Amino acid sequence: AAERVLQRGGAAIDAAIAAQMVLGLVEPQSSGLGGGGFLLYWDAANKRLHSYDGRETAPLAATENLFIDAPAAQPMPFAKALVGGRSVGVPGLVHMLGAAHAVHGSQPWPSLFDPAIALAEQGFIVSPRLATLIDKVPALTVRPTMAAYLHPHGQPLRAGDRLRNAGYAATLRTLAEQGANAFYTGALAAAMVDIVASDSNAGQLALSDLSSYRSREREPVCKEVFAHTLCGMGPPSSGATTVLAMLAMLEHSQQQLALEPPSVTASVPRAHAFIEASRLAFADRNRYLADPDFIAVPVPGLLDPVYLAGRAALIDSDRRSDRLPAGTPPGTQVQSLVTGFDREVPSTTHLTIVDRAGNVASMTTSIESAFGSRLMAGGFILNNQLTDFSFAALDRDNNKVANRVQGGKRPLSSMSPFIVFNASGEPVLALGSPGGKSIIGFVARVLYETIGLQRQLPASIADRHVIATDRHLRIEPGVDQQWLNQLRAIGHQPALRAQTSGVHAIQKTRDGWLGVADPRREGTASGK
């Protein structure tokens, strides 16, 4: 769908909208109308980078006790919070796409929905990945609409089955004919509110929450690292701030590691530096990052060169540090904010598009967990993005957590769409990935190896992942055993876990643009 839009002269945003409408149908587990997203858009004619925030918001009636079990006065189990209306935030994707199209679009809005409408009415072939998830993801039959859609006749859909979605086609027709605002008023809005309110695990979504929702255009977060300017989404996404902090710390180790192989999984010293930089960046992420409309987030301080040099100096080159706490960046106004823990589950979509005029779209969208809240309205799945908030609002000393639930607030995200610019200010690389909180590690490693170490993009994307947060270290199976043993010898305790990244990237080369799709998923790269 996106390629056809580009072939008839459409802009990158036109192609992104057409692609997203199809993805919401054929990858309903990952993203769709009932979710949100972030969009970086390079306007080539005006040489300006735009940053669009379509993150979901908590209903205005939501309080910081949303995920507290009343009898025990403790955060409820994640599985209990996830399924049902309680976890549903106000979807932001449609408003964001409408706002971006109004500024950058060249094709008529209604035409962008035609491919998805036709596919929904005619039916699409269920892919092996979708079939596997339908079979294995829990609680897909506990809500009747989803059970009927994904388990017709009481059996899960199989790869090769044809799946039609008349409700989704009808919703797309409404949006095509009436515009993005039709999603937030009238029958569509009423259907979403009704399904959330009537659920056994009811939520607080109201018609007023939908009618008042607005996506935001925010300032992108940019930093010069490895002789390039890297730009991403600022809060409420933690992606750019955390990735850029990691890369800046790694740049401090360049001279020391100059003779090491240009790959994290081929060099123990390089892997060690990557892991420790990630732990440091995540410690700051968890303490300071949240919705900037509610919390004073010290992004300039977190990316301050002197501050990051000091953070990098905490890395012991010979051994894993037992504790790497959050720092105190310049400009920190609120000292009482403490570390909070969110459980961001990997079910997301990323797409990267360059059009013939040189406009670039790097967009990551999500409904959070696989199949979201398990609730459907209008043929699409509603998100469970409110579980990206910290369930606990206070620590043991009654200090407030930055990413606590508040009415109208946007939960912290790890989505990390990036556009990279050369010294002349021209875009040379755009990428992002699905993967929950692991997105940060996926994107950081590929950027580090591609921009910092001049490794070939396809090799970097295909290589094994090393995912470190402040609490866990996960390494993708298939790494060299000696390398793994040496990591353990200096104190690291990795768990071997398969990773489901979907890094999709486009890189400027001497011969034009090179598109690369992650071999771990079903994505493809195409163009002319």
C-alpha positions as CSV (number, residue, x, y, z in Angstrom):
1,A,0.0,0.0,0.0
2,A,2.8,2.5,0.9
3,E,4.8,1.7,-2.2
4,R,1.8,2.3,-4.4
5,V,1.2,5.7,-2.8
6,L,4.8,6.6,-3.4
7,Q,4.7,5.5,-7.0
8,R,1.8,7.9,-7.7
9,G,3.8,10.8,-6.2
10,G,2.6,10.7,-2.6
11,A,4.6,12.1,0.2
12,A,6.2,9.9,2.9
13,I,3.4,10.8,5.4
14,D,0.8,9.7,2.8
15,A,2.6,6.3,2.5
16,A,2.9,6.0,6.3
17,I,-0.8,6.5,6.8
18,A,-1.7,3.9,4.0
19,A,0.7,1.4,5.5
20,Q,-0.5,1.9,9.1
21,M,-4.1,1.3,8.1
22,V,-3.1,-2.0,6.5
23,L,-0.9,-2.9,9.5
24,G,-3.8,-2.3,11.9
25,L,-5.6,-5.0,10.0
26,V,-3.0,-7.6,9.3
27,E,-0.9,-7.1,12.5
28,P,-3.7,-6.4,15.0
29,Q,-1.6,-7.7,17.8
30,S,1.0,-4.9,17.4
31,S,-0.6,-1.5,16.5
32,G,-3.7,0.1,15.2
33,L,-6.4,2.7,15.5
34,G,-7.0,1.9,19.1
35,G,-3.4,2.8,20.1
36,G,-0.9,5.5,19.8
37,G,2.6,6.3,18.4
38,F,5.4,8.8,17.7
39,L,6.4,10.2,14.3
40,L,9.6,11.9,13.3
41,Y,9.1,13.7,9.9
42,W,11.8,15.4,7.9
43,D,10.4,18.1,5.6
44,A,13.0,18.1,2.8
45,A,11.7,21.3,1.1
46,N,11.9,23.4,4.3
47,K,14.8,21.4,5.8
48,R,12.9,21.1,9.1
49,L,12.5,18.1,11.4
50,H,9.0,17.7,13.0
51,S,8.3,15.5,16.0
52,Y,4.7,14.3,16.6
53,D,3.5,12.9,19.8
54,G,0.4,10.7,19.4
55,R,0.8,9.0,22.8
56,E,-2.3,7.8,24.6
57,T,-3.5,9.7,27.7
58,A,-5.0,8.5,31.0
59,P,-8.7,9.4,31.3
60,L,-9.2,12.5,33.3
61,A,-10.9,10.5,36.0
62,A,-7.9,8.2,36.5
63,T,-6.0,8.5,39.8
64,E,-2.7,7.2,41.0
65,N,-4.5,4.3,42.6
66,L,-5.7,3.0,39.3
67,F,-3.6,-0.2,39.6
68,I,-3.7,-0.6,43.3
69,D,-5.6,-3.6,44.7
70,A,-7.8,-2.1,47.4
71,P,-7.9,-5.0,49.9
72,A,-4.1,-5.3,50.0
73,A,-3.2,-1.7,49.2
74,Q,-0.5,-3.1,46.9
75,P,0.1,-2.9,43.1
76,M,-2.1,-5.5,41.4
77,P,-0.6,-8.3,39.3
78,F,0.2,-7.2,35.7
79,A,-2.1,-9.8,34.2
80,K,-5.0,-8.5,36.2
81,A,-4.4,-4.9,35.2
82,L,-3.9,-5.7,31.5
83,V,-7.1,-7.4,30.4
84,G,-10.2,-5.3,30.2
85,G,-11.2,-1.6,30.3
86,R,-9.0,-0.5,33.2
87,S,-5.8,-0.4,31.1
88,V,-7.3,1.5,28.1
89,G,-5.9,5.0,27.4
90,V,-7.3,7.6,25.1
91,P,-6.0,6.5,21.6
92,G,-3.8,9.1,19.9
93,L,-2.7,7.5,16.6
94,V,-5.6,8.8,14.4
95,H,-5.3,12.4,15.6
96,M,-1.5,12.3,15.1
97,L,-1.8,11.0,11.6
98,G,-4.5,13.5,10.8
99,A,-2.4,16.4,12.1
100,A,0.7,15.3,10.3
101,H,-1.2,14.8,7.0
102,A,-2.7,18.3,7.2
103,V,0.8,19.8,7.2
104,H,2.8,17.4,5.0
105,G,0.3,15.3,2.9
106,S,0.1,15.6,-0.8
107,Q,-2.5,12.9,-1.6
108,P,-6.2,13.2,-0.7
109,W,-6.9,11.8,2.8
110,P,-9.7,9.5,1.7
111,S,-7.5,7.8,-0.9
112,L,-5.1,6.6,1.7
113,F,-7.7,4.3,3.2
114,D,-8.7,2.5,0.0
115,P,-6.1,-0.4,0.2
116,A,-6.9,-1.3,3.8
117,I,-10.7,-1.1,3.2
118,A,-10.4,-3.4,0.2
119,L,-8.2,-5.8,2.1
120,A,-10.6,-5.8,5.1
121,E,-13.6,-6.6,2.9
122,Q,-11.9,-9.2,0.8
123,G,-9.9,-10.8,3.6
124,F,-6.2,-11.2,4.2
125,I,-4.2,-14.4,4.6
126,V,-3.2,-14.9,8.3
127,S,0.6,-14.9,8.5
128,P,2.6,-17.5,10.5
129,R,3.6,-15.0,13.1
130,L,0.0,-13.8,13.7
131,A,-1.2,-17.4,13.9
132,T,1.5,-18.3,16.4
133,L,0.5,-15.4,18.6
134,I,-3.2,-16.1,18.4
135,D,-2.4,-19.7,19.5
136,K,0.0,-18.8,22.3
137,V,-0.9,-15.4,23.8
138,P,-3.1,-15.9,26.9
139,A,-6.6,-14.5,27.5
140,L,-7.7,-14.1,23.9
141,T,-11.0,-15.8,24.4
142,V,-12.1,-14.2,27.7
143,R,-13.8,-11.3,25.8
144,P,-16.5,-12.3,23.3
145,T,-15.8,-10.0,20.4
146,M,-12.1,-10.9,20.3
147,A,-12.9,-14.6,20.8
148,A,-15.2,-14.6,17.8
149,Y,-12.7,-12.7,15.7
150,L,-9.5,-14.7,16.4
151,H,-11.0,-18.0,17.5
152,P,-14.0,-18.6,15.1
153,H,-15.9,-21.8,15.8
154,G,-13.9,-22.1,19.0
155,Q,-10.6,-22.8,17.3
156,P,-7.6,-20.4,16.8
157,L,-7.0,-19.1,13.3
158,R,-4.2,-20.9,11.5
159,A,-1.6,-19.6,9.1
160,G,-3.1,-19.5,5.6
161,D,-6.7,-18.8,6.8
162,R,-8.5,-15.9,5.2
163,L,-9.7,-13.3,7.7
164,R,-12.2,-10.6,6.9
165,N,-13.1,-7.6,9.1
166,A,-16.2,-5.8,8.0
167,G,-16.2,-3.7,11.1
168,Y,-12.7,-2.4,10.4
169,A,-13.7,-1.6,6.8
170,A,-16.7,0.4,8.1
171,T,-14.6,2.3,10.6
172,L,-12.0,3.2,7.9
173,R,-14.8,4.4,5.6
174,T,-16.0,6.7,8.3
175,L,-12.5,8.1,8.9
176,A,-11.9,8.5,5.1
177,E,-15.2,10.4,4.6
178,Q,-15.4,12.4,7.8
179,G,-11.7,12.9,8.7
180,A,-9.7,12.1,11.8
181,N,-12.0,13.9,14.2
182,A,-14.7,11.3,13.5
183,F,-12.7,8.9,15.6
184,Y,-13.1,11.1,18.7
185,T,-16.8,11.9,18.4
186,G,-20.1,10.3,17.4
187,A,-20.7,6.6,17.1
188,L,-17.1,5.5,17.1
189,A,-16.3,7.3,20.3
190,A,-19.5,6.0,21.9
191,A,-18.6,2.4,21.0
192,M,-15.2,2.7,22.6
193,V,-16.6,4.2,25.8
194,D,-19.3,1.6,26.0
195,I,-17.0,-1.4,25.7
196,V,-14.6,0.0,28.3
197,A,-17.3,1.0,30.8
198,S,-19.3,-2.3,30.5
199,D,-16.3,-4.6,30.9
200,S,-16.0,-6.7,34.0
201,N,-12.6,-4.9,34.6
202,A,-14.1,-1.5,33.8
203,G,-12.1,1.5,32.9
204,Q,-12.8,5.2,33.1
205,L,-12.7,6.3,29.5
206,A,-15.3,9.0,28.8
207,L,-16.7,10.8,25.8
208,S,-15.1,14.0,27.0
209,D,-11.7,12.3,27.1
210,L,-11.9,11.4,23.4
211,S,-13.4,14.7,22.2
212,S,-10.7,16.7,24.1
213,Y,-7.7,14.6,23.0
214,R,-5.0,16.4,21.0
215,S,-1.7,15.0,19.7
216,R,1.2,17.3,20.1
217,E,4.0,18.6,18.0
218,R,7.1,18.7,20.3
219,E,10.7,19.7,19.9
220,P,12.8,16.7,18.8
221,V,15.7,15.6,21.1
222,C,19.0,15.9,19.2
223,K,22.6,15.4,20.0
224,E,25.9,15.3,18.1
225,V,27.5,11.9,18.6
226,F,30.1,10.1,16.4
227,A,30.3,13.1,14.0
228,H,26.6,12.9,13.2
229,T,23.5,14.6,14.6
230,L,21.0,12.0,16.0
231,C,17.4,13.1,16.5
232,G,14.6,11.2,18.2
233,M,11.5,11.7,20.3
234,G,11.6,13.5,23.6
235,P,9.4,12.8,26.6
236,P,6.9,11.2,27.1
237,S,9.1,8.8,25.1
238,S,12.3,7.9,26.9
239,G,13.8,6.5,23.7
240,A,15.9,9.3,22.4
241,T,17.1,10.6,25.8
242,T,18.2,7.1,26.9
243,V,19.7,6.0,23.6
244,L,21.7,9.3,23.2
245,A,23.0,9.1,26.7
246,M,24.2,5.6,26.0
247,L,25.9,6.6,22.8
248,A,27.6,9.6,24.3
249,M,29.0,7.5,27.1
250,L,30.2,5.0,24.6
251,E,31.9,7.7,22.6
252,H,34.1,8.3,25.6
253,S,35.5,4.8,25.2
254,Q,36.3,5.1,21.5
255,Q,40.0,5.6,21.9
256,Q,40.4,3.0,24.6
257,L,38.6,0.4,22.4
258,A,40.0,1.5,19.0
259,L,41.6,-1.8,18.3
260,E,38.5,-3.9,19.2
261,P,36.3,-5.5,16.5
262,P,33.4,-3.3,15.4
263,S,30.7,-5.4,17.0
264,V,29.3,-5.6,20.5
265,T,29.1,-9.4,20.3
266,A,32.7,-9.8,19.0
267,S,34.4,-7.8,21.7
268,V,34.1,-8.4,25.4
269,P,35.4,-4.9,26.3
270,R,33.0,-3.3,23.9
271,A,30.1,-5.4,25.2
272,H,31.0,-4.5,28.8
273,A,31.1,-0.8,28.0
274,F,27.7,-1.1,26.2
275,I,26.1,-2.9,29.1
276,E,27.3,-0.5,31.7
277,A,26.4,2.5,29.7
278,S,22.9,1.1,29.3
279,R,22.6,0.4,33.0
280,L,23.6,4.0,33.8
281,A,21.2,5.5,31.2
282,F,18.3,3.3,32.4
283,A,18.9,4.4,36.0
284,D,18.4,8.0,34.9
285,R,15.5,7.0,32.7
286,N,13.6,5.4,35.5
287,R,14.1,8.2,37.9
288,Y,13.5,11.3,35.8
289,L,11.6,10.6,32.6
290,A,7.8,11.1,32.4
291,D,5.2,13.2,30.6
292,P,6.8,16.7,30.5
293,D,3.3,18.3,30.8
294,F,3.2,17.0,34.3
295,I,6.8,16.6,35.4
296,A,9.8,18.9,35.0
297,V,12.0,16.5,33.0
298,P,15.7,17.6,32.9
299,V,16.4,16.4,29.3
300,P,19.2,19.0,28.7
301,G,20.9,18.1,31.9
302,L,20.6,14.3,31.2
303,L,22.4,15.0,27.8
304,D,24.8,17.6,29.1
305,P,28.4,16.6,27.9
306,V,30.0,17.3,31.3
307,Y,27.3,15.3,33.1
308,L,27.7,12.4,30.7
309,A,31.5,12.4,30.9
310,G,31.1,12.0,34.7
311,R,28.6,9.2,34.2
312,A,31.0,7.5,31.7
313,A,33.8,7.8,34.3
314,L,31.8,5.5,36.6
315,I,32.3,2.6,34.2
316,D,35.0,0.2,35.6
317,S,36.7,-1.1,32.5
318,D,37.7,-4.3,34.2
319,R,34.6,-5.4,36.0
320,R,30.8,-5.0,36.3
321,S,29.8,-2.5,38.9
322,D,27.5,-3.8,41.6
323,R,25.5,-0.6,41.7
324,L,25.0,2.2,39.2
325,P,22.4,4.5,40.6
326,A,20.8,7.5,38.9
327,G,22.8,10.7,38.9
328,T,21.8,14.3,39.5
329,P,21.9,16.1,36.1
330,P,22.1,19.9,35.8
331,G,18.7,21.5,36.0
332,T,17.1,19.0,38.2
333,Q,14.3,20.8,40.0
334,V,12.5,18.1,41.9
335,Q,14.8,16.0,44.2
336,S,12.0,13.9,45.7
337,L,11.2,11.9,42.5
338,V,12.3,8.3,42.9
339,T,12.8,5.4,40.7
340,G,9.7,3.7,39.4
341,F,9.3,0.5,37.5
342,D,7.0,0.0,34.6
343,R,6.5,-3.2,32.7
344,E,6.4,-2.3,29.0
345,V,5.6,-5.4,26.9
346,P,6.9,-5.8,23.4
347,S,4.1,-5.5,20.9
348,T,4.7,-2.6,18.5
349,T,5.2,-1.7,14.9
350,H,7.9,0.5,13.2
351,L,8.1,1.7,9.6
352,T,10.6,4.0,7.9
353,I,9.8,5.7,4.6
354,V,11.7,8.0,2.2
355,D,9.8,9.6,-0.7
356,R,11.2,10.9,-4.1
357,A,11.4,14.5,-2.7
358,G,13.6,13.3,0.2
359,N,11.0,13.6,2.9
360,V,11.6,11.0,5.6
361,A,9.1,9.4,8.0
362,S,10.3,7.3,11.0
363,M,7.2,6.2,12.9
364,T,6.7,3.7,15.8
365,T,3.1,2.8,16.8
366,S,1.7,0.4,19.4
367,I,-1.2,-0.9,21.4
368,E,1.3,-2.0,24.1
369,S,0.8,-5.7,24.9
370,A,0.2,-8.3,22.2
371,F,-3.5,-7.8,21.4
372,G,-3.7,-4.9,23.8
373,S,-6.6,-4.9,26.4
374,R,-8.3,-7.8,24.6
375,L,-11.2,-5.4,23.9
376,M,-12.5,-4.5,20.4
377,A,-14.6,-1.7,19.1
378,G,-15.3,-0.9,15.4
379,G,-13.2,-3.8,14.2
380,F,-10.0,-2.7,16.0
381,I,-8.3,-3.6,19.3
382,L,-8.1,-1.1,22.1
383,N,-4.7,-0.5,23.8
384,N,-3.6,-1.4,27.3
385,Q,-1.1,1.5,27.4
386,L,-2.0,2.6,30.9
387,T,0.0,-0.3,32.2
388,D,3.1,1.6,31.0
389,F,2.6,3.8,34.1
390,S,4.3,2.9,37.3
391,F,1.7,1.0,39.3
392,A,3.0,2.4,42.6
393,A,2.8,6.1,42.9
394,L,4.9,6.4,46.0
395,D,8.1,4.8,47.4
396,R,8.5,3.4,50.9
397,D,9.2,6.9,52.2
398,N,6.2,8.4,50.4
399,N,8.2,10.1,47.7
400,K,6.4,10.4,44.4
401,V,7.3,8.4,41.3
402,A,7.6,10.5,38.2
403,N,5.8,8.1,35.9
404,R,2.8,7.6,38.3
405,V,-0.8,7.6,37.0
406,Q,-2.5,11.0,36.7
407,G,-5.6,12.0,34.9
408,G,-4.8,13.3,31.4
409,K,-1.1,12.2,31.6
410,R,0.8,10.3,29.0
411,P,2.6,7.2,30.2
412,L,6.3,6.8,29.7
413,S,7.3,5.0,26.5
414,S,10.4,3.4,25.1
415,M,9.5,3.9,21.4
416,S,12.6,5.2,19.6
417,P,12.1,6.4,16.1
418,F,15.3,8.1,14.9
419,I,16.6,10.2,12.0
420,V,20.4,10.7,11.7
421,F,21.9,13.6,9.9
422,N,25.4,14.1,8.5
423,A,27.6,17.2,9.0
424,S,25.9,18.9,6.1
425,G,22.5,18.5,7.8
426,E,21.2,15.9,5.4
427,P,19.4,12.8,6.6
428,V,21.5,9.7,6.1
429,L,19.8,7.1,8.2
430,A,16.3,6.5,9.7
431,L,15.3,3.6,11.9
432,G,13.4,2.3,14.8
433,S,12.0,-1.0,16.1
434,P,9.2,-2.7,18.1
435,G,10.1,-4.5,21.3
436,G,8.8,-2.8,24.4
437,K,11.5,-1.5,26.8
438,S,14.1,-3.5,24.7
439,I,13.6,-1.1,21.8
440,I,16.2,1.2,23.5
441,G,18.8,-1.5,23.4
442,F,17.9,-2.7,19.9
443,V,18.2,0.8,18.4
444,A,21.2,1.8,20.5
445,R,23.3,-1.1,19.4
446,V,22.5,-0.7,15.7
447,L,23.3,3.0,15.9
448,Y,26.5,2.4,17.8
449,E,27.8,-0.1,15.4
450,T,26.6,1.6,12.2
451,I,27.4,5.2,13.1
452,G,30.1,4.8,15.7
453,L,32.0,1.8,14.4
454,Q,31.2,2.0,10.6
455,R,29.8,-1.5,10.5
456,Q,27.5,-2.4,7.6
457,L,23.9,-1.8,8.4
458,P,22.5,-5.3,7.4
459,A,25.2,-7.0,9.5
460,S,24.5,-4.9,12.5
461,I,20.7,-5.4,12.4
462,A,21.1,-9.2,12.0
463,D,23.6,-9.6,14.8
464,R,22.7,-10.9,18.2
465,H,21.2,-8.4,20.7
466,V,22.6,-7.5,24.1
467,I,19.9,-5.9,26.2
468,A,20.8,-4.3,29.5
469,T,18.6,-2.3,31.8
470,D,19.3,-1.3,35.4
471,R,17.9,-4.6,36.6
472,H,18.4,-7.3,33.9
473,L,20.8,-8.4,31.2
474,R,19.5,-10.5,28.3
475,I,21.6,-11.8,25.5
476,E,20.3,-13.4,22.3
477,P,21.2,-17.1,21.9
478,G,23.9,-17.9,19.3
479,V,26.7,-15.8,20.6
480,D,30.2,-17.1,20.9
481,Q,30.6,-19.3,24.1
482,Q,34.1,-18.0,24.9
483,W,32.8,-14.4,24.6
484,L,29.9,-15.3,26.9
485,N,32.2,-17.0,29.5
486,Q,34.5,-13.9,29.5
487,L,31.6,-11.6,30.2
488,R,30.6,-13.8,33.1
489,A,34.1,-13.8,34.4
490,I,34.0,-10.0,34.9
491,G,30.7,-10.2,36.8
492,H,27.9,-10.1,34.3
493,Q,25.1,-12.6,34.7
494,P,23.2,-12.7,31.4
495,A,20.1,-14.7,30.7
496,L,19.9,-16.1,27.2
497,R,16.6,-15.1,25.7
498,A,15.3,-14.9,22.1
499,Q,14.7,-11.4,21.0
500,T,11.9,-10.2,18.7
501,S,13.3,-6.9,17.4
502,G,12.0,-5.6,14.2
503,V,14.6,-2.9,13.3
504,H,13.6,-1.3,10.0
505,A,16.1,1.1,8.6
506,I,16.8,3.2,5.5
507,Q,20.4,4.4,4.9
508,K,21.7,6.9,2.4
509,T,24.5,5.3,0.3
510,R,26.5,6.4,-2.7
511,D,24.0,4.5,-4.9
512,G,20.9,5.9,-3.3
513,W,18.9,4.6,-0.4
514,L,19.4,1.2,1.2
515,G,16.4,-0.4,2.9
516,V,17.0,-3.1,5.5
517,A,14.4,-5.2,7.4
518,D,15.1,-7.2,10.5
519,P,15.2,-10.9,9.7
520,R,13.5,-11.8,13.0
521,R,10.1,-10.6,11.9
522,E,8.0,-10.6,8.8
523,G,8.9,-7.0,7.7
524,T,10.2,-6.3,4.2
525,A,12.2,-3.5,2.5
526,S,11.1,-2.4,-0.9
527,G,11.2,0.6,-3.2
528,K,12.3,2.0,-6.6
